[in-house]
């Protein structure tokens, strides 16, 4: 019987260096787990605490420094780099270095024209005041929530060449960007702006969200943006693309058309869902940005990190842990000059008292008020408790309200709530209008922490389709069937289908052939049709992994956690991401013990980004 090859062992033995071998094995293993490096002290401490683990050996730093394959000098190219107690593969150390230096280079170019930017803002002060005049102060909000963080973020992004706007679901990141775009186009109508996201699905949603922010109502600021849109057609001209398409991916290589020697020809690049970007792609994005351009990154720092190695977005945000949202007295004066209501302005509490040792201060703004969830009840209260790692028993057992948003925990995986959620799928099945049916597919979704087993995606897809079949609503087969919801699992540029796109299978009336229907905002019908014979890799999607759900929204969500608190991937970030996909109701199928154990654990990916920003800034 053949045994599976241990690729990490094969990699470690390649160097024929017994002293290096344990470290080479460990760093390869950590890379596969999403870490960009191996923190040797933490690794040795873990081994010491795990007395049962005799397979792995502690790593001796002195022996590493003596290896011909390890360098402590970042300018000397060796397979491994030892830096500040972290061991890297040389490639990933280079990625981190490029990311840090490119960001600092963007910031360094701000000084040359910062006065011009401030003058431009003052010149259009009345327009900006009107644009943000919808912000209202409410007694029930906290002092922090009443601050007009969207304006703070927009002004900060106008004054910076590099900026991050972070915040949870419903905090208004898209609205802030829509208004920022209005300011940019007003100041410079011919400005070149690119919109991008890591996936095609996220890119399409980004453009749709921006357009809905532009035309969503009759408020004064909406009228202003609509008039701007009518006069210059600015928003309509904007195209959102995947990062790979924006950078010009060269198939079969690690290279892109646009890099440091051939940068993107844009004045502003805005990237959404940045928590999904790994170290490699982040480095290549930054290499392709002109030093004089403006890069604005959006994302939720508390969401799951990228599938690829590196939690770059979260690590960058961590550099401001003690000074997040704090600005200099001079910057505060500029920002507050655009806020009419003093209660919505920045108070002295947000003044930077001392200059810390990194240059990212005043470049990262976290939006603090969720306009979707109340912070004191329902999904907002529960998700905040989860991400803070402090989920009390009374919140888990809290009675379900008759109205409004809520999170319910069910210890019974076969509870009536399970079938109430499944019944939600009947809406799209019974809807004859295809455009409406496509919309109703997203009313409910089951999110699983794992793919296989009795708590996994495969099991729940089968369970749900079988239940609906017994109700006489579906007739599942091994091939396509009427009203089958599908999700694309591999990009198909030829048919403009991307990993994560959700569609509906129905028979075409004249031909009686199965066709796949996908939402399409640019089509008059609201959807487009693709013959099933053209479809690439896909899967049925009554249920999906929590990882795959990032960036999506559903009215009602069923969250399935495995009945085993020792599963490593069960973390507060995973649970937070799942709960915040719901707009109205989230039902968590889990034991209380597993749920609480998951909220205690955090995603901890070894990285040198946070410390190295400080070091390189000195």
C-alpha positions as CSV (number, residue, x, y, z in Angstrom):
1,X,0.0,0.0,0.0
2,X,1.5,3.3,-1.1
3,X,1.6,6.2,1.4
4,X,0.9,9.8,0.4
5,X,4.0,12.0,-0.2
6,X,4.7,14.5,2.5
7,X,5.6,17.5,0.3
8,X,6.9,19.5,3.3
9,X,9.3,16.7,4.2
10,X,10.4,16.4,0.6
11,X,11.0,20.1,0.5
12,X,13.0,20.1,3.8
13,X,15.2,17.2,2.8
14,X,16.1,18.9,-0.6
15,X,18.7,21.1,1.1
16,X,20.6,18.2,2.7
17,X,21.1,20.2,5.9
18,X,20.1,18.4,9.1
19,X,20.3,21.6,11.2
20,X,18.0,23.4,8.8
21,X,15.6,20.5,8.1
22,X,13.2,21.0,11.1
23,X,12.8,24.7,10.3
24,X,12.4,24.2,6.5
25,X,9.7,21.6,7.2
26,X,7.9,23.9,9.6
27,X,8.1,27.0,7.4
28,X,6.7,25.0,4.4
29,X,3.9,23.7,6.6
30,X,3.0,27.1,7.9
31,X,3.0,28.6,4.4
32,X,0.4,25.9,3.4
33,X,-1.7,27.0,6.4
34,X,-1.7,30.6,5.2
35,X,1.2,32.1,7.2
36,X,3.9,34.1,5.4
37,X,6.6,33.2,7.8
38,X,7.4,31.0,10.9
39,X,7.7,32.8,14.2
40,X,10.3,30.6,15.8
41,X,9.6,31.6,19.5
42,X,5.9,30.9,19.2
43,X,6.6,27.6,17.3
44,X,9.0,26.3,20.0
45,X,6.5,27.3,22.7
46,X,3.7,25.4,21.0
47,X,6.0,22.3,20.8
48,X,6.9,22.6,24.5
49,X,3.2,22.8,25.5
50,X,2.3,19.8,23.3
51,X,4.2,17.0,25.1
52,X,2.6,14.4,22.9
53,X,4.2,15.8,19.8
54,X,7.4,13.9,19.2
55,X,7.4,14.2,15.4
56,X,8.5,17.9,15.4
57,X,11.7,19.2,16.9
58,X,12.4,22.6,18.4
59,X,14.3,25.1,16.2
60,X,17.6,26.4,17.3
61,X,18.1,30.0,15.9
62,X,21.9,29.8,16.3
63,X,22.0,26.7,14.1
64,X,19.9,28.5,11.5
65,X,22.3,31.5,11.3
66,X,25.1,29.1,10.6
67,X,23.3,27.5,7.6
68,X,24.5,28.4,4.1
69,X,20.9,28.6,3.0
70,X,19.8,31.2,5.6
71,X,20.6,34.9,5.5
72,X,19.9,37.6,8.1
73,X,20.7,40.3,5.5
74,X,17.6,41.0,3.4
75,X,19.9,42.2,0.5
76,X,21.6,38.8,0.3
77,X,19.5,36.4,-1.7
78,X,19.2,33.0,0.0
79,X,16.3,30.4,0.0
80,X,15.5,31.5,3.6
81,X,15.5,34.9,5.3
82,X,15.7,35.2,9.1
83,X,14.3,38.6,10.2
84,X,13.2,39.7,13.7
85,X,12.7,36.1,14.9
86,X,10.7,35.1,11.8
87,X,11.9,32.6,9.2
88,X,10.7,33.3,5.7
89,X,11.0,31.7,2.3
90,X,12.8,34.4,0.4
91,X,9.9,35.0,-2.0
92,X,7.5,35.8,0.8
93,X,10.0,38.0,2.6
94,X,10.3,39.9,-0.7
95,X,6.5,40.2,-1.0
96,X,6.3,41.8,2.5
97,X,9.2,44.1,1.8
98,X,7.6,45.3,-1.5
99,X,4.3,45.9,0.1
100,X,5.8,48.0,2.9
101,X,8.1,50.0,0.7
102,X,5.5,50.7,-2.0
103,X,3.0,51.9,0.6
104,X,5.6,54.1,2.2
105,X,6.5,55.4,-1.3
106,X,2.9,56.4,-2.0
107,X,2.8,58.2,1.4
108,X,6.1,59.9,0.7
109,X,4.7,61.5,-2.5
110,X,1.8,63.1,-0.6
111,X,3.8,66.0,0.6
112,X,4.5,67.4,-2.8
113,X,0.9,68.3,-3.6
114,X,-1.0,68.2,-0.2
115,X,-1.5,71.9,-0.2
116,X,-3.1,71.7,-3.6
117,X,-5.5,69.0,-2.4
118,X,-6.5,71.1,0.6
119,X,-7.1,74.1,-1.6
120,X,-9.3,71.9,-3.9
121,X,-11.4,70.8,-1.0
122,X,-11.9,74.3,0.3
123,X,-12.8,75.5,-3.2
124,X,-15.7,73.0,-3.3
125,X,-16.7,73.3,0.3
126,X,-20.3,74.0,-0.3
127,X,-20.6,71.0,-2.6
128,X,-19.0,68.7,0.0
129,X,-21.2,70.1,2.8
130,X,-24.3,69.4,0.8
131,X,-23.0,66.0,-0.2
132,X,-22.8,64.9,3.4
133,X,-25.8,66.8,4.7
134,X,-27.8,63.6,5.2
135,X,-25.8,62.6,8.3
136,X,-28.0,63.0,11.3
137,X,-27.1,62.8,15.0
138,X,-29.4,60.6,17.1
139,X,-29.8,60.5,20.9
140,X,-29.8,56.7,21.0
141,X,-26.4,56.5,19.3
142,X,-23.1,56.7,21.2
143,X,-20.8,59.7,20.8
144,X,-18.5,57.6,18.6
145,X,-21.4,56.4,16.4
146,X,-22.7,60.0,15.9
147,X,-19.4,61.1,14.3
148,X,-19.7,61.5,10.6
149,X,-17.1,58.8,9.8
150,X,-18.0,58.6,6.2
151,X,-17.0,62.2,5.7
152,X,-13.8,61.6,7.8
153,X,-12.9,58.7,5.5
154,X,-13.6,60.6,2.3
155,X,-11.6,63.7,3.4
156,X,-8.7,61.5,4.6
157,X,-8.7,59.6,1.2
158,X,-8.7,63.0,-0.6
159,X,-5.6,64.1,1.4
160,X,-3.7,60.8,1.1
161,X,-2.2,58.8,-1.7
162,X,-2.7,55.6,0.3
163,X,-5.7,55.1,2.4
164,X,-7.8,52.3,3.9
165,X,-11.6,52.5,4.7
166,X,-12.5,49.6,6.9
167,X,-15.7,48.7,8.7
168,X,-18.2,46.0,9.3
169,X,-21.3,45.2,7.1
170,X,-23.6,48.2,6.7
171,X,-21.2,50.8,8.0
172,X,-21.3,52.7,4.7
173,X,-18.0,52.0,3.0
174,X,-19.6,52.0,-0.5
175,X,-21.6,55.2,0.3
176,X,-18.4,56.9,1.5
177,X,-16.7,55.9,-1.8
178,X,-19.6,57.0,-3.9
179,X,-19.4,60.5,-2.3
180,X,-15.6,60.5,-2.6
181,X,-16.0,59.7,-6.4
182,X,-18.4,62.7,-6.6
183,X,-15.8,65.0,-5.1
184,X,-13.0,63.6,-7.3
185,X,-15.1,64.1,-10.5
186,X,-16.1,67.6,-9.4
187,X,-12.5,68.7,-8.9
188,X,-11.2,66.9,-12.0
189,X,-13.9,65.8,-14.5
190,X,-11.3,63.9,-16.7
191,X,-9.8,62.0,-13.8
192,X,-8.9,58.3,-14.5
193,X,-10.4,56.0,-12.0
194,X,-10.2,52.2,-11.8
195,X,-12.5,49.9,-9.6
196,X,-11.3,46.4,-8.8
197,X,-11.9,43.5,-6.4
198,X,-10.2,40.0,-6.0
199,X,-13.1,38.1,-7.6
200,X,-15.5,38.7,-10.5
201,X,-18.4,38.4,-8.2
202,X,-17.0,41.0,-5.8
203,X,-16.2,43.3,-8.7
204,X,-19.7,43.1,-10.1
205,X,-21.2,43.7,-6.7
206,X,-18.9,46.7,-6.1
207,X,-20.2,48.5,-9.3
208,X,-23.8,47.6,-8.5
209,X,-23.4,48.9,-4.9
210,X,-21.9,52.1,-6.1
211,X,-24.7,52.6,-8.6
212,X,-27.4,51.9,-6.0
213,X,-25.7,54.4,-3.7
214,X,-25.9,57.0,-6.5
215,X,-29.6,56.6,-7.3
216,X,-31.1,55.1,-4.1
217,X,-33.5,57.9,-3.1
218,X,-34.7,61.5,-3.1
219,X,-32.4,62.8,-0.4
220,X,-30.5,66.0,-1.1
221,X,-27.1,64.3,-1.4
222,X,-28.6,61.7,-3.8
223,X,-29.9,64.5,-6.0
224,X,-26.4,66.0,-6.1
225,X,-24.8,62.8,-7.2
226,X,-27.5,62.1,-9.8
227,X,-27.0,65.5,-11.3
228,X,-23.3,64.9,-11.4
229,X,-24.0,61.5,-13.1
230,X,-26.3,63.1,-15.6
231,X,-24.0,66.0,-16.5
232,X,-20.8,64.0,-16.9
233,X,-21.9,60.4,-17.1
234,X,-19.0,59.7,-14.8
235,X,-20.3,56.8,-12.8
236,X,-21.6,55.0,-15.9
237,X,-18.2,55.2,-17.4
238,X,-16.7,53.4,-14.4
239,X,-15.9,49.7,-14.9
240,X,-15.2,47.3,-12.1
241,X,-12.9,44.4,-12.9
242,X,-11.0,41.6,-11.2
243,X,-7.5,42.4,-10.0
244,X,-6.1,39.8,-12.4
245,X,-7.9,41.5,-15.3
246,X,-6.9,45.0,-14.1
247,X,-3.2,44.0,-13.8
248,X,-3.2,42.0,-17.1
249,X,-2.6,38.5,-16.0
250,X,-0.2,36.5,-18.2
251,X,-1.6,32.9,-18.3
252,X,0.8,30.2,-17.3
253,X,3.2,32.6,-15.5
254,X,3.5,34.5,-12.2
255,X,3.7,37.8,-14.1
256,X,1.3,40.6,-15.0
257,X,1.3,43.1,-17.9
258,X,1.3,46.0,-15.4
259,X,4.2,46.2,-12.9
260,X,6.7,48.7,-11.7
261,X,8.2,49.3,-15.2
262,X,4.7,49.5,-16.8
263,X,2.3,50.9,-14.2
264,X,-1.4,51.3,-14.5
265,X,-2.5,54.5,-16.3
266,X,-4.9,55.6,-13.6
267,X,-5.0,58.6,-11.2
268,X,-7.0,56.6,-8.6
269,X,-7.4,52.9,-8.0
270,X,-10.1,51.7,-5.6
271,X,-10.0,48.1,-4.5
272,X,-12.9,46.4,-2.6
273,X,-12.9,43.2,-0.4
274,X,-9.2,43.7,0.4
275,X,-9.2,41.1,3.2
276,X,-9.4,38.5,0.5
277,X,-6.1,39.5,-1.1
278,X,-3.0,37.4,-0.3
279,X,0.6,38.5,0.0
280,X,1.6,37.7,-3.6
281,X,-1.3,39.5,-5.3
282,X,-1.1,42.5,-2.9
283,X,2.6,43.0,-3.7
284,X,1.9,42.8,-7.5
285,X,-1.0,45.3,-7.1
286,X,1.2,47.8,-5.3
287,X,4.0,47.4,-7.8
288,X,1.6,48.4,-10.6
289,X,0.4,51.7,-8.9
290,X,2.2,54.9,-10.0
291,X,3.9,56.6,-7.0
292,X,1.8,59.8,-7.7
293,X,-1.5,57.9,-8.0
294,X,-4.0,57.4,-5.2
295,X,-4.8,53.9,-3.9
296,X,-7.9,53.4,-1.8
297,X,-8.5,50.0,-0.2
298,X,-11.8,48.9,1.3
299,X,-12.6,45.9,3.5
300,X,-13.7,44.5,6.8
301,X,-10.5,44.0,8.9
302,X,-12.4,41.5,11.1
303,X,-13.4,39.2,8.3
304,X,-11.7,36.0,7.4
305,X,-8.2,36.4,5.8
306,X,-7.4,35.4,2.3
307,X,-7.3,31.8,1.2
308,X,-3.8,32.4,-0.1
309,X,-0.9,33.0,2.3
310,X,-1.0,36.3,4.1
311,X,-3.5,38.3,6.1
312,X,-2.1,41.6,4.7
313,X,-5.1,43.8,5.0
314,X,-5.7,42.9,8.6
315,X,-2.0,43.2,9.5
316,X,-1.8,46.7,8.0
317,X,-4.8,47.8,10.0
318,X,-3.2,46.3,13.1
319,X,-0.4,48.9,12.8
320,X,-2.9,51.5,14.1
321,X,-4.4,49.4,16.9
322,X,-3.7,52.2,19.5
323,X,-4.3,55.1,17.2
324,X,-7.0,54.0,14.8
325,X,-9.1,57.0,13.6
326,X,-6.8,59.5,15.4
327,X,-5.5,62.5,13.5
328,X,-3.3,65.5,14.0
329,X,-4.8,68.7,15.3
330,X,-4.1,70.3,11.9
331,X,-5.9,67.4,10.1
332,X,-8.8,67.5,12.6
333,X,-9.3,71.2,11.9
334,X,-9.6,70.5,8.1
335,X,-12.0,67.6,8.6
336,X,-14.3,69.4,11.1
337,X,-14.5,72.4,8.8
338,X,-16.7,70.2,6.5
339,X,-19.1,69.1,9.4
340,X,-21.9,71.5,10.3
341,X,-23.1,69.7,13.4
342,X,-20.5,69.8,16.2
343,X,-21.8,66.5,17.6
344,X,-20.9,64.8,14.4
345,X,-17.4,66.2,14.3
346,X,-14.2,64.8,15.7
347,X,-13.6,65.5,19.4
348,X,-10.3,66.1,21.1
349,X,-10.3,62.4,22.0
350,X,-9.3,61.6,18.4
351,X,-6.2,63.9,18.5
352,X,-2.8,62.3,18.0
353,X,-0.8,63.3,21.0
354,X,2.5,61.9,20.0
355,X,3.8,60.8,16.6
356,X,4.3,57.0,16.7
357,X,6.9,55.2,14.8
358,X,5.0,54.3,11.6
359,X,3.8,56.3,8.7
360,X,0.4,54.8,8.4
361,X,-1.1,57.1,11.0
362,X,-4.1,59.2,9.6
363,X,-4.3,56.8,6.6
364,X,-6.7,54.2,8.0
365,X,-10.2,55.1,9.0
366,X,-12.6,52.6,10.5
367,X,-16.4,53.4,10.1
368,X,-18.0,52.9,13.5
369,X,-21.7,53.1,12.9
370,X,-23.6,50.2,11.2
371,X,-26.7,51.5,9.4
372,X,-27.8,47.9,8.9
373,X,-27.6,46.5,12.5
374,X,-28.2,48.2,15.8
375,X,-25.1,47.7,18.1
376,X,-27.3,47.0,21.1
377,X,-29.5,44.2,19.8
378,X,-29.9,41.4,17.3
379,X,-27.2,40.7,14.7
380,X,-25.2,43.8,15.6
381,X,-25.0,42.9,19.3
382,X,-24.2,39.2,18.6
383,X,-21.6,39.8,16.0
384,X,-19.8,42.4,18.1
385,X,-19.7,39.9,21.0
386,X,-18.3,37.2,18.7
387,X,-15.5,39.3,17.2
388,X,-14.5,40.7,20.6
389,X,-14.2,37.1,21.9
390,X,-16.7,37.7,24.7
391,X,-19.9,35.8,24.0
392,X,-22.0,35.6,27.2
393,X,-24.4,32.7,27.9
394,X,-27.3,35.1,28.2
395,X,-26.8,36.3,24.6
396,X,-26.7,32.7,23.3
397,X,-30.0,31.8,25.2
398,X,-31.7,35.1,24.6
399,X,-35.4,34.7,23.5
400,X,-36.1,35.3,19.9
401,X,-37.9,38.6,19.3
402,X,-41.2,38.7,17.4
403,X,-39.9,41.4,15.1
404,X,-36.6,42.7,13.8
405,X,-33.2,41.2,13.1
406,X,-31.9,38.5,15.4
407,X,-29.5,35.6,15.9
408,X,-30.8,32.3,17.3
409,X,-28.7,29.4,18.5
410,X,-30.2,26.0,18.1
411,X,-28.5,23.0,19.8
412,X,-30.7,20.7,17.7
413,X,-29.4,20.1,14.2
414,X,-32.8,18.8,13.2
415,X,-34.9,21.5,14.8
416,X,-38.1,23.0,13.2
417,X,-36.1,26.1,12.5
418,X,-34.0,24.0,10.0
419,X,-37.0,23.3,7.9
420,X,-38.4,26.8,8.3
421,X,-35.3,28.0,6.6
422,X,-35.4,25.3,3.9
423,X,-39.0,26.4,3.2
424,X,-37.6,29.8,2.3
425,X,-36.3,28.2,-1.0
426,X,-39.8,27.6,-2.1
427,X,-40.1,31.3,-3.0
428,X,-37.7,31.2,-5.9
429,X,-39.0,27.8,-7.1
430,X,-42.6,29.0,-7.3
431,X,-41.6,32.3,-8.9
432,X,-42.3,32.1,-12.6
433,X,-40.5,35.3,-13.5
434,X,-36.8,34.5,-14.0
435,X,-35.4,37.8,-12.9
436,X,-37.5,37.7,-9.7
437,X,-36.6,34.1,-9.1
438,X,-32.9,34.9,-9.4
439,X,-33.3,37.6,-6.8
440,X,-35.2,35.3,-4.5
441,X,-32.5,32.6,-4.6
442,X,-30.5,34.9,-2.2
443,X,-33.3,35.2,0.3
444,X,-31.9,32.2,2.2
445,X,-28.6,30.3,2.3
446,X,-27.0,27.6,4.4
447,X,-23.4,28.3,5.4
448,X,-21.2,25.5,6.6
449,X,-17.8,25.6,8.2
450,X,-16.6,22.5,6.5
451,X,-17.1,20.9,3.0
452,X,-17.6,17.3,3.9
453,X,-19.1,15.0,6.6
454,X,-22.5,15.3,8.3
455,X,-22.0,19.0,9.0
456,X,-20.6,19.8,5.6
457,X,-21.8,21.5,2.4
458,X,-22.3,18.2,0.5
459,X,-24.5,16.8,3.2
460,X,-26.7,19.9,3.5
461,X,-27.1,20.3,-0.3
462,X,-28.4,16.7,-0.4
463,X,-30.6,17.2,2.7
464,X,-32.2,20.3,1.3
465,X,-32.8,19.1,-2.2
466,X,-34.2,15.8,-0.8
467,X,-36.6,17.7,1.5
468,X,-37.8,19.9,-1.4
469,X,-38.2,16.8,-3.6
470,X,-40.5,15.2,-1.0
471,X,-42.5,18.4,-1.1
472,X,-42.9,17.9,-4.8
473,X,-41.0,21.0,-5.7
474,X,-37.8,19.5,-7.2
475,X,-36.8,16.3,-9.0
476,X,-33.0,16.2,-8.4
477,X,-30.8,14.1,-10.8
478,X,-27.1,13.6,-11.2
479,X,-27.3,16.0,-14.1
480,X,-29.1,19.3,-14.5
481,X,-32.7,19.6,-13.2
482,X,-35.5,22.2,-13.1
483,X,-34.9,25.0,-10.6
484,X,-31.5,23.8,-9.6
485,X,-29.5,26.6,-8.0
486,X,-25.8,26.5,-9.1
487,X,-22.6,28.2,-8.2
488,X,-19.7,28.6,-10.6
489,X,-16.5,27.3,-9.0
490,X,-13.9,28.3,-11.7
491,X,-13.5,31.6,-13.7
492,X,-14.7,31.4,-17.3
493,X,-13.8,34.6,-19.0
494,X,-15.2,33.5,-22.3
495,X,-18.7,33.5,-20.9
496,X,-18.1,36.2,-18.3
497,X,-18.7,33.8,-15.5
498,X,-16.6,33.9,-12.3
499,X,-16.0,31.8,-9.2
500,X,-18.9,32.4,-6.9
501,X,-21.5,33.5,-9.4
502,X,-24.9,32.0,-8.6
503,X,-27.4,31.0,-11.3
504,X,-30.6,29.1,-11.9
505,X,-31.3,26.1,-14.1
506,X,-34.6,26.1,-16.0
507,X,-35.9,24.6,-19.2
508,X,-36.2,27.0,-22.1
509,X,-39.9,26.9,-23.1
510,X,-39.5,26.6,-26.9
511,X,-36.7,24.1,-27.0
512,X,-37.2,22.2,-23.7
513,X,-33.5,22.3,-23.2
514,X,-31.9,23.2,-19.9
515,X,-30.4,26.7,-19.7
516,X,-28.5,28.5,-17.0
517,X,-29.7,32.0,-16.0
518,X,-27.5,34.5,-14.3
519,X,-28.4,38.0,-13.0
520,X,-27.1,40.8,-15.3
521,X,-27.8,44.4,-14.3
522,X,-26.8,45.6,-17.8
523,X,-29.4,43.5,-19.6
524,X,-32.9,44.8,-20.2
525,X,-34.3,41.5,-18.9
526,X,-32.2,41.7,-15.7
527,X,-30.5,38.4,-16.6
528,X,-28.6,36.5,-19.3
529,X,-28.9,33.0,-20.6
530,X,-26.1,30.5,-21.1
531,X,-26.7,26.9,-22.5
532,X,-25.7,24.4,-19.9
533,X,-23.4,22.7,-22.4
534,X,-21.2,25.8,-22.1
535,X,-20.9,25.7,-18.3
536,X,-17.6,24.9,-16.7
537,X,-17.0,23.7,-13.2
538,X,-20.0,24.3,-10.9
539,X,-21.9,22.9,-7.9
540,X,-25.4,22.9,-6.5
541,X,-25.7,25.8,-4.0
542,X,-28.4,25.4,-1.4
543,X,-25.4,25.4,0.9
544,X,-21.9,26.8,0.6
545,X,-18.8,27.2,2.8
546,X,-18.5,30.3,5.0
547,X,-15.3,31.1,3.1
548,X,-17.2,31.2,-0.2
549,X,-19.9,33.5,1.3
550,X,-17.5,36.4,1.9
551,X,-18.9,39.6,0.5
552,X,-22.4,38.1,0.0
553,X,-25.7,39.0,1.7
554,X,-28.7,36.9,2.3
555,X,-32.0,37.7,4.1
556,X,-31.9,34.5,6.2
557,X,-28.9,32.4,7.0
558,X,-28.5,29.0,8.5
559,X,-25.0,28.5,9.9
560,X,-23.9,24.9,10.6
561,X,-20.9,24.4,12.9
562,X,-19.4,20.9,13.3
563,X,-20.0,19.3,16.7
564,X,-16.3,19.4,17.5
565,X,-14.7,22.4,19.2
566,X,-11.2,21.2,18.3
567,X,-11.4,21.9,14.6
568,X,-8.7,24.5,14.0
569,X,-10.6,26.6,11.4
570,X,-13.4,27.2,13.8
571,X,-12.5,30.8,14.9
572,X,-14.3,34.0,15.9
573,X,-13.5,35.4,12.4
574,X,-15.3,32.5,10.7
575,X,-18.3,32.8,12.9
576,X,-18.4,36.6,12.6
577,X,-18.2,36.4,8.8
578,X,-21.1,33.8,8.8
579,X,-23.4,35.8,11.1
580,X,-22.9,39.1,9.3
581,X,-23.9,37.6,5.9
582,X,-27.5,37.8,7.3
583,X,-29.6,40.9,6.8
584,X,-32.6,39.7,8.9
585,X,-32.1,36.4,10.6
586,X,-29.2,34.1,11.4
587,X,-29.8,30.7,13.0
588,X,-26.7,29.0,14.3
589,X,-26.9,25.2,14.5
590,X,-24.3,24.3,17.1
591,X,-23.8,23.3,20.7
592,X,-23.2,26.2,23.1
593,X,-19.8,24.7,23.9
594,X,-18.6,24.6,20.3
595,X,-19.9,28.1,19.6
596,X,-18.2,29.6,22.7
597,X,-14.9,27.7,22.0
598,X,-14.9,29.1,18.4
599,X,-15.3,32.7,19.6
600,X,-12.3,32.3,21.9
601,X,-10.0,31.2,19.1
602,X,-8.6,33.8,16.6
603,X,-7.1,33.4,13.2
604,X,-3.4,33.9,13.9
605,X,-1.3,34.0,10.9
606,X,2.4,34.6,11.4
607,X,3.5,37.8,9.6
608,X,6.1,40.4,10.0
609,X,4.1,43.2,8.4
610,X,3.0,45.0,11.5
611,X,6.4,45.1,13.2
612,X,8.3,45.7,10.0
613,X,6.2,48.8,9.2
614,X,7.4,50.3,12.4
615,X,11.0,49.2,11.8
616,X,11.2,50.6,8.2
617,X,9.5,53.8,9.3
618,X,12.2,54.7,11.7
